[in-house]
Every structure is written in C-alpha cells, then in structure tokens.
C-alpha cells in the first residue's frame, strides 16, 4: 500500500465520525455568520462568535489526528508554507507577552492569543476541508453549501436595503460604522465586500470549469447576487480587487471573459427591466464612495491620471498612515529583522492599513518573507486540465497581492472577523478539483 493510499484510508476513517462533518459544516457556516453567539466581560462587552466555539472542536480533531494532519500538510506546498508562517507567528507571541507586561497591558496579550487561535482554526479548517474533498463526490455538496450561503447572505443584505430587515449589530457598532448594512458579516465594509468577492471568484471558477457538475442555477445565482452585493458594499478595496481580477481574466483568457461579460450584462438588463431598486442602490453607493471622492474628474474621461492624487482621494487617510508607519520603521531599525510580536501595536498604536508594513512591525522581514512565500505559491501550482480554475485562482491571488498594499484583509485583526478563513476555504475549493482531472503527482 502506497503512502497516498494509507492517507486516503485514514481520511476516510476520520470522516466516519459524524462530529467531524458537523464541525466542518458549522465552521463553513460561521464564515457567513459573525453575529455574537455568546457574550462575556473581559475587557468590556466581549463577544464569542460561532467560529470561536466550533474552532475548539476543529483543534480537538487535529490533536487526535496529529500524525495524519502533519503528513497531509507537508504533502501540499500551499499548506506547508502557511504552516511555517503560522509557527513563526506563534513563536512571536513571546515578544507580544513581554511588551504587554512591560506596558502594563496584560489583556493585550490575552486578546492576541484569541487572534492566534483564530489563525489556527482557519488554517486547520482549510486542511480538514481539503481532506474531505479527496473524495470527488463530496465536492458537489461542499460547493453547493457555499453557494447557498453566499446567496442567502446577499438576499439578507438586499432585504436590509429594502427596509425589510433592520441593522443586526449592537449600538456600539451602529455608532462606529454608521449603521452600514452588511447582513451577518460584520459592519466593516471590507467584510461584506471581500466575502462577496471571494464568493464571486468561486462561482466564476465553477462556471468556467465546465467539468465540475455543480448546479448551474446555483452557480449563476451566486455569481450575480455576489457581484450585486459587491456593488452595494461600498468597499473601495474590493472594487479594486474586482477590477484587477477582471483585467487579468481579460488578458489571460479573453474568450472566457467575453462569455462572463455577456452573462453579467444579461443579468443587469433583467434587473433594469424589472426596475429593481438594487440598481439605484449600487449606482448611488459607487457615486458616493468613488465618483464624488475624486477631486480630478479627468480620471474618468482618460484626460489625466495621477495615481498619487487618486490614492489620496480614495485612500481614506491610508497614505498618511503608511507614510507614518514607514518612518516609524526607519527610525526603529531593530524592529525590522524579527518584529515585536503578533498583533503588537503597543509602540505605534495603530495598524498601517498595509499588510506588508504591518507584518514588518509585528513579525519582521522574516515574517513578511514567509507570508509572501505562502501567498505567491498559489501562482505556481500545476492544474493540468483544470486551466480555468488556475486562471481564476491566479487572478484572485494577484488581486490580493495588490489590495493588501491598502489593507490587512488576509490577517487576523478583530474587525476582519472571518475573511482569512473564507479565503483559505475558497482557495481549497479552487485547488481540489485539479486532482479529479489529472493523474500527475500532486505538488
């Protein structure tokens, strides 16, 4: 019996336990439901969410199957590189603890441990899903679940805009985020925007890779509703990610791009024909969040384009934050090699809204290298006949690499909730089918 056969047998035995399947199911659901499940009082009005609770079960599953998970992770470069980054982040907790004690803020370290727990839970959930998808017949169930959840989330947001469902978060979030309507995903615009962007990417991959026999009505419905929800999200970072992805698809596979454009155009025409208020909501949101923010109208006519001015107009102060962060790092060169610990902002008091600068501060150049090695690895995976999935994955990763200059959405800060977890889930869903179409040795 080969190593692969032994691994498959152990995975099959693992999923005979019903609680393993239930835990995986609940974690997937938790990526679309970030409303509080339990409340406690550690630093004042703290909340536990579904992924906080189910994550313990995921880690318990890992603990009971450590050897299997170790072998499986090391057999996949995209898991192995992420594991190394996760270990480095865990090691850096020592520095976070030291700074927290020195600054007289021990609860900062406790909070960081919760964030690191999220990182572990998201990572191992992705690994567990990858194991589950080794059996090809399971793919349809997992894909359908994700599509249904994405559609349901979009409908919830549309219902809020129609006045049928109220703002679902507490008064603190209401005041902090101006009552932004984001369903159950979190009141920060990036949560709704990125969740729907990943959903759009996944639906696009399923549509373009015709060998995958997932219900086309579900796929097209998820694609159109997620795209519409991106429009009402008002997340400029997500708008940029969408533009980058669409441009990449156009360059790499123009034929597929044209087919996708026709489908979306038909959806827009139908929406206009039905006189849906959603179209007006999308138009108004884009005007308020983008068009009215640009000081030089020549950008839209092609007469002039000053990237610096455009960043100043649309960056919501990010340029100033990044500049301050850059000078902070230059003035403290001892920080740069190894950083001062995961989630440690006790010296500068704010994040850079730029993952690359934030990583240098927290995990050093070493951490930045490990993070980039993990993220860039997706660009070089072999897909065999699953070319469309490879194109979609590459477009997604390139969009993230660019937009991470303006945010930290693939990280574990509090306001980001489950964005990283959902990203890891989607890339697994895009990667898994390559094993269904090729017999080549997995990378």
C-alpha positions as CSV (number, residue, x, y, z in Angstrom):
1,X,0.0,0.0,0.0
2,X,1.4,3.4,-1.0
3,X,1.6,6.4,1.3
4,X,-1.2,8.1,-0.6
5,X,-3.5,5.1,-0.2
6,X,-2.7,4.9,3.6
7,X,-3.5,8.6,3.9
8,X,-6.8,8.2,2.0
9,X,-7.8,5.3,4.2
10,X,-7.1,7.3,7.3
11,X,-9.0,10.3,6.0
12,X,-12.0,8.0,5.1
13,X,-11.9,6.6,8.6
14,X,-11.7,10.2,10.1
15,X,-14.9,11.3,8.3
16,X,-16.9,8.3,9.5
17,X,-17.2,10.3,12.8
18,X,-20.3,12.4,12.4
19,X,-19.0,15.2,14.7
20,X,-16.1,15.8,12.3
21,X,-18.5,16.5,9.5
22,X,-20.7,18.6,11.7
23,X,-17.7,20.7,12.9
24,X,-16.6,21.3,9.4
25,X,-20.2,22.3,8.4
26,X,-20.5,24.7,11.2
27,X,-17.2,26.4,10.5
28,X,-18.2,26.9,6.9
29,X,-21.5,28.5,8.1
30,X,-19.6,30.6,10.6
31,X,-17.8,32.3,7.7
32,X,-21.2,33.8,6.8
33,X,-22.5,34.4,10.3
34,X,-20.4,36.7,12.5
35,X,-23.1,37.8,14.9
36,X,-22.4,37.1,18.6
37,X,-23.2,33.6,19.8
38,X,-22.1,34.3,23.4
39,X,-21.2,37.4,25.4
40,X,-18.7,37.7,28.2
41,X,-16.9,40.6,30.0
42,X,-13.1,40.5,29.9
43,X,-12.3,43.9,28.5
44,X,-15.9,45.1,28.4
45,X,-18.7,43.8,26.2
46,X,-16.8,41.0,24.7
47,X,-18.4,38.5,22.3
48,X,-17.8,35.0,21.2
49,X,-18.9,34.0,17.7
50,X,-19.7,30.7,16.1
51,X,-16.2,30.2,14.7
52,X,-14.8,30.9,18.2
53,X,-16.9,28.0,19.6
54,X,-16.5,25.5,16.8
55,X,-12.8,26.2,16.4
56,X,-12.1,24.3,19.6
57,X,-13.7,21.2,18.1
58,X,-11.6,21.6,15.0
59,X,-8.4,21.8,17.1
60,X,-9.6,18.8,19.1
61,X,-9.9,16.9,15.8
62,X,-6.4,17.9,14.9
63,X,-5.0,16.9,18.3
64,X,-6.5,13.5,18.0
65,X,-5.0,13.0,14.5
66,X,-1.7,14.9,14.7
67,X,0.3,12.5,12.6
68,X,-2.3,12.4,9.8
69,X,-2.5,16.2,9.6
70,X,1.3,16.6,9.7
71,X,1.8,14.2,6.8
72,X,-1.1,15.8,4.8
73,X,0.1,19.3,5.4
74,X,3.7,18.5,4.4
75,X,2.4,17.0,1.1
76,X,1.0,20.3,-0.1
77,X,3.3,23.2,-0.6
78,X,0.5,25.8,0.0
79,X,-0.3,24.2,3.4
80,X,3.4,23.7,4.3
81,X,4.3,27.3,3.7
82,X,1.3,28.6,5.6
83,X,2.2,26.2,8.5
84,X,5.6,27.7,8.7
85,X,4.2,31.2,8.8
86,X,1.7,30.2,11.5
87,X,4.5,28.7,13.6
88,X,6.6,31.9,13.2
89,X,3.6,34.0,14.3
90,X,3.1,31.7,17.3
91,X,6.8,32.0,18.3
92,X,6.4,35.8,18.2
93,X,3.8,35.6,20.9
94,X,6.8,35.6,23.3
95,X,7.6,39.2,22.3
96,X,4.0,40.2,22.5
97,X,3.8,38.9,26.0
98,X,7.0,40.7,27.0
99,X,5.7,44.0,25.6
100,X,2.3,43.6,27.1
101,X,3.7,43.1,30.6
102,X,6.2,45.9,30.2
103,X,3.5,48.3,29.1
104,X,1.2,47.2,31.9
105,X,-1.4,45.8,29.5
106,X,-1.5,42.0,30.0
107,X,-5.0,41.8,28.5
108,X,-3.5,42.8,25.2
109,X,-1.6,39.5,25.2
110,X,-4.7,37.6,26.1
111,X,-6.5,39.2,23.2
112,X,-3.7,38.4,20.8
113,X,-3.9,34.7,21.9
114,X,-7.5,34.8,20.8
115,X,-6.5,36.1,17.4
116,X,-3.8,33.5,17.1
117,X,-6.4,30.8,18.0
118,X,-8.5,32.2,15.0
119,X,-5.4,31.8,12.8
120,X,-5.0,28.2,13.9
121,X,-8.7,27.4,13.5
122,X,-8.9,28.9,10.0
123,X,-5.8,27.1,8.9
124,X,-6.8,23.7,10.1
125,X,-10.4,24.1,8.8
126,X,-8.9,24.6,5.4
127,X,-6.8,21.5,5.8
128,X,-9.8,19.5,7.0
129,X,-11.9,20.7,4.0
130,X,-9.1,19.7,1.7
131,X,-9.1,16.2,3.2
132,X,-12.9,16.0,2.8
133,X,-12.6,16.9,-0.8
134,X,-10.2,14.0,-1.6
135,X,-13.4,12.1,-2.3
136,X,-14.7,13.6,-5.5
137,X,-18.4,13.0,-4.7
138,X,-18.1,15.3,-1.7
139,X,-17.2,18.3,-3.8
140,X,-20.7,18.9,-5.1
141,X,-22.1,19.1,-1.5
142,X,-19.4,21.5,-0.3
143,X,-19.7,23.7,-3.3
144,X,-23.5,23.8,-3.2
145,X,-23.4,24.7,0.5
146,X,-21.0,27.6,-0.1
147,X,-23.1,28.9,-3.0
148,X,-26.4,28.7,-1.0
149,X,-24.8,30.5,2.0
150,X,-23.5,33.3,-0.4
151,X,-26.9,33.7,-2.0
152,X,-28.6,33.8,1.4
153,X,-26.2,36.4,2.7
154,X,-26.8,38.5,-0.4
155,X,-30.5,38.2,-0.1
156,X,-30.2,39.3,3.6
157,X,-28.3,42.4,2.6
158,X,-30.8,43.2,-0.2
159,X,-33.6,42.8,2.3
160,X,-31.9,45.3,4.6
161,X,-31.6,47.8,1.8
162,X,-35.3,47.3,1.1
163,X,-36.1,48.1,4.7
164,X,-37.4,44.5,5.4
165,X,-34.6,43.6,7.9
166,X,-33.1,46.0,10.4
167,X,-29.4,46.6,11.3
168,X,-28.4,43.5,13.1
169,X,-25.5,44.7,15.3
170,X,-25.4,46.5,18.6
171,X,-25.4,50.2,19.3
172,X,-21.6,50.4,19.5
173,X,-21.2,49.0,16.0
174,X,-24.1,51.2,14.9
175,X,-22.3,54.3,16.1
176,X,-18.8,53.2,14.9
177,X,-19.8,52.2,11.4
178,X,-22.8,54.5,10.7
179,X,-25.3,51.6,10.5
180,X,-23.7,50.1,7.4
181,X,-25.9,47.3,6.2
182,X,-23.8,44.1,5.9
183,X,-26.2,41.3,6.9
184,X,-24.5,39.0,9.4
185,X,-20.9,39.5,8.1
186,X,-19.8,42.5,10.3
187,X,-20.4,46.2,10.0
188,X,-17.0,47.0,8.5
189,X,-17.4,47.4,4.7
190,X,-14.4,45.2,4.0
191,X,-16.2,42.1,5.5
192,X,-19.1,42.3,3.1
193,X,-17.0,43.3,0.2
194,X,-14.4,40.6,0.5
195,X,-16.8,37.8,1.4
196,X,-18.8,38.5,-1.7
197,X,-15.7,39.0,-3.8
198,X,-14.5,35.5,-2.8
199,X,-18.0,34.1,-3.5
200,X,-17.9,35.8,-6.9
201,X,-14.5,34.3,-7.6
202,X,-15.7,30.8,-6.6
203,X,-18.8,31.0,-8.7
204,X,-16.8,32.2,-11.7
205,X,-14.4,29.3,-11.3
206,X,-17.3,26.8,-11.2
207,X,-18.9,28.4,-14.2
208,X,-15.7,28.5,-16.4
209,X,-14.6,24.9,-15.4
210,X,-17.3,23.1,-17.2
211,X,-16.3,19.6,-16.0
212,X,-17.5,20.4,-12.5
213,X,-21.1,19.3,-12.2
214,X,-22.4,21.8,-9.7
215,X,-26.0,23.0,-10.2
216,X,-25.7,25.9,-12.8
217,X,-28.7,27.7,-11.4
218,X,-26.9,27.9,-8.1
219,X,-23.7,29.0,-9.7
220,X,-25.2,31.7,-11.8
221,X,-27.4,33.0,-9.0
222,X,-24.4,33.2,-6.6
223,X,-22.3,34.9,-9.3
224,X,-24.9,37.6,-10.0
225,X,-26.0,38.2,-6.4
226,X,-22.5,38.3,-5.1
227,X,-21.5,40.8,-7.8
228,X,-24.5,43.0,-7.0
229,X,-23.6,42.8,-3.3
230,X,-20.1,44.0,-4.0
231,X,-21.7,47.0,-5.7
232,X,-23.7,48.0,-2.6
233,X,-20.8,47.1,-0.2
234,X,-19.1,50.5,-0.8
235,X,-15.7,48.8,-0.2
236,X,-13.2,50.6,-2.4
237,X,-10.6,47.9,-1.7
238,X,-13.0,45.3,-3.0
239,X,-13.8,47.4,-6.1
240,X,-10.0,47.5,-6.9
241,X,-9.7,43.7,-6.3
242,X,-12.6,43.1,-8.8
243,X,-11.0,45.4,-11.4
244,X,-7.7,43.6,-11.1
245,X,-9.3,40.2,-11.4
246,X,-11.4,41.2,-14.4
247,X,-8.4,42.7,-16.2
248,X,-6.4,39.6,-15.5
249,X,-9.1,37.3,-16.9
250,X,-9.4,39.5,-20.0
251,X,-5.7,39.3,-20.7
252,X,-5.3,35.6,-20.0
253,X,-8.5,34.2,-21.4
254,X,-10.4,36.8,-23.5
255,X,-12.9,34.2,-24.7
256,X,-13.9,33.3,-21.2
257,X,-14.0,37.0,-20.2
258,X,-16.4,37.8,-23.1
259,X,-18.7,34.9,-22.1
260,X,-18.7,36.0,-18.5
261,X,-19.4,39.6,-19.5
262,X,-22.4,38.6,-21.6
263,X,-23.9,36.7,-18.7
264,X,-23.4,39.6,-16.3
265,X,-24.8,42.0,-19.0
266,X,-28.0,39.9,-19.3
267,X,-28.3,40.0,-15.5
268,X,-28.1,43.8,-15.5
269,X,-30.6,44.1,-18.3
270,X,-33.1,41.9,-16.5
271,X,-32.6,43.9,-13.3
272,X,-33.3,47.1,-15.3
273,X,-36.3,45.5,-16.9
274,X,-37.7,44.6,-13.5
275,X,-37.0,48.1,-12.3
276,X,-35.2,46.8,-9.2
277,X,-34.2,49.4,-6.6
278,X,-31.0,47.4,-6.2
279,X,-29.6,49.0,-9.4
280,X,-30.2,52.5,-8.0
281,X,-28.6,51.5,-4.7
282,X,-25.5,50.2,-6.4
283,X,-25.2,53.4,-8.6
284,X,-25.7,55.7,-5.6
285,X,-23.1,53.8,-3.5
286,X,-20.5,53.9,-6.2
287,X,-21.1,57.6,-6.8
288,X,-20.8,58.4,-3.1
289,X,-17.8,56.1,-2.4
290,X,-15.8,56.6,-5.6
291,X,-17.0,59.2,-8.1
292,X,-17.7,62.0,-5.7
293,X,-14.5,61.4,-3.8
294,X,-12.2,62.0,-6.8
295,X,-11.0,65.6,-7.0
296,X,-9.9,65.4,-10.6
297,X,-12.8,64.4,-13.0
298,X,-10.3,63.9,-15.8
299,X,-9.6,60.5,-14.3
300,X,-12.9,59.2,-15.6
301,X,-12.5,60.7,-19.1
302,X,-9.0,59.5,-19.6
303,X,-7.6,63.0,-19.9
304,X,-5.3,62.7,-16.9
305,X,-4.4,60.1,-14.3
306,X,-2.3,60.9,-11.2
307,X,-2.1,57.8,-9.1
308,X,-0.8,59.7,-6.1
309,X,-3.8,62.1,-6.1
310,X,-6.2,59.2,-6.7
311,X,-4.8,57.3,-3.7
312,X,-5.1,60.5,-1.7
313,X,-8.8,60.9,-2.7
314,X,-9.9,57.3,-2.2
315,X,-7.5,56.0,0.4
316,X,-9.4,57.4,3.4
317,X,-6.2,58.5,5.1
318,X,-4.3,55.3,4.3
319,X,-1.5,57.2,2.5
320,X,-0.7,59.2,5.7
321,X,-0.9,56.1,7.8
322,X,1.5,54.2,5.5
323,X,3.9,57.1,5.4
324,X,3.9,57.4,9.2
325,X,4.4,53.7,9.5
326,X,7.3,53.7,7.1
327,X,9.1,56.5,9.0
328,X,8.4,54.7,12.3
329,X,10.1,51.5,10.9
330,X,13.1,53.5,9.6
331,X,13.5,55.2,13.0
332,X,13.4,51.8,14.7
333,X,15.6,49.6,12.5
334,X,16.0,46.9,15.3
335,X,12.3,46.1,14.8
336,X,12.6,45.2,11.1
337,X,14.5,41.8,11.2
338,X,12.2,39.9,13.5
339,X,9.4,42.3,14.6
340,X,8.0,42.9,18.0
341,X,5.3,40.2,18.1
342,X,2.0,39.2,16.5
343,X,-0.7,42.0,16.9
344,X,1.8,44.2,18.8
345,X,0.9,47.8,18.1
346,X,1.8,49.0,21.5
347,X,4.6,51.2,20.3
348,X,2.8,52.9,17.4
349,X,-0.8,52.5,18.5
350,X,-2.3,51.8,15.0
351,X,-2.0,49.5,12.1
352,X,-0.6,50.6,8.8
353,X,-3.7,49.5,6.7
354,X,-0.9,47.9,4.6
355,X,-0.2,44.2,5.4
356,X,3.4,44.4,4.3
357,X,4.3,47.3,6.6
358,X,2.2,45.8,9.5
359,X,3.9,42.4,9.1
360,X,7.4,44.0,9.2
361,X,6.4,45.7,12.5
362,X,4.9,42.5,14.0
363,X,6.8,39.6,12.5
364,X,9.7,41.3,10.9
365,X,11.2,40.8,7.5
366,X,11.3,37.1,8.3
367,X,7.5,37.0,8.8
368,X,6.9,39.1,5.6
369,X,9.0,36.7,3.6
370,X,7.2,33.7,5.0
371,X,3.8,35.3,4.3
372,X,4.7,36.3,0.8
373,X,6.2,32.8,0.1
374,X,2.9,31.3,1.1
375,X,0.6,33.7,-0.8
376,X,2.7,33.7,-4.0
377,X,3.0,29.8,-4.0
378,X,-0.6,29.7,-5.3
379,X,0.5,31.3,-8.6
380,X,2.8,28.3,-9.4
381,X,0.6,25.3,-8.7
382,X,0.1,22.8,-11.5
383,X,-3.6,22.3,-12.6
384,X,-3.3,20.0,-15.6
385,X,-6.7,20.2,-17.4
386,X,-8.3,22.5,-14.8
387,X,-6.9,25.6,-16.6
388,X,-9.9,27.8,-15.8
389,X,-9.6,27.2,-12.1
390,X,-5.9,28.0,-12.3
391,X,-6.7,31.3,-14.1
392,X,-9.3,32.2,-11.5
393,X,-7.0,31.4,-8.6
394,X,-4.2,33.4,-10.1
395,X,-6.5,36.3,-10.6
396,X,-7.7,36.1,-7.1
397,X,-4.1,36.0,-5.6
398,X,-2.9,38.8,-7.8
399,X,-5.9,40.9,-6.7
400,X,-5.0,40.2,-3.0
401,X,-1.3,41.0,-3.5
402,X,-2.2,44.4,-4.9
403,X,-5.0,45.3,-2.5
404,X,-3.0,44.2,0.5
405,X,-1.0,47.4,0.0
406,X,-4.1,49.2,1.2
407,X,-5.4,46.8,3.8
408,X,-4.9,43.8,6.0
409,X,-7.9,41.7,5.0
410,X,-5.9,38.5,4.9
411,X,-4.9,38.7,8.5
412,X,-6.5,38.2,11.9
413,X,-7.3,41.6,13.3
414,X,-10.6,41.9,15.3
415,X,-12.6,43.9,12.7
416,X,-11.8,41.4,9.9
417,X,-13.7,38.6,11.6
418,X,-13.6,35.5,9.2
419,X,-12.2,37.0,5.9
420,X,-9.0,35.0,6.1
421,X,-10.8,31.8,7.0
422,X,-13.1,32.2,4.0
423,X,-10.2,33.0,1.7
424,X,-8.5,29.8,2.7
425,X,-11.7,27.8,2.2
426,X,-12.2,29.3,-1.3
427,X,-8.6,28.6,-2.5
428,X,-9.0,25.0,-1.3
429,X,-12.3,24.7,-3.3
430,X,-10.4,26.0,-6.4
431,X,-7.4,23.8,-5.9
432,X,-9.1,20.5,-5.0
433,X,-10.6,19.7,-8.5
434,X,-7.2,19.6,-10.1
435,X,-6.8,16.1,-8.6
436,X,-10.0,15.0,-10.2
437,X,-8.8,15.7,-13.8
438,X,-5.1,14.7,-13.6
439,X,-3.2,11.7,-12.5
440,X,0.1,13.5,-12.1
441,X,1.8,13.5,-8.8
442,X,0.4,16.2,-6.5
443,X,2.6,19.1,-5.7
